[in-house]
Amino acid sequence: MHKKSRARTRHRRAQWRIAVPVVVTCANDACGRRTPPHAACRHCGMYRGRQVMPPA
């Protein structure tokens, strides 16, 4: 087995970055909080314009 050069090692490790979490604004006009996409708002319980869970 051959030793990996510093350039190859660093090139491989350059992909280890952390992805920034994606957030969108809640569609409920009264709420407007930041929430993950395709998920119910944890604050108001709305998803795609309808109430899917009780408000927190």
SULVENHU-V829251 format. One line per field, one symbol per residue. phi: phi as a letter, one per 30 degrees, with the letter a starting at -180 (. if undefined). A space follows every 10 residues. Layout:
phi->???
This chain:
phi->.cdddddddd dddddddcdd ddbbdddddd ciddbddibd dddcicbhib dcaddd
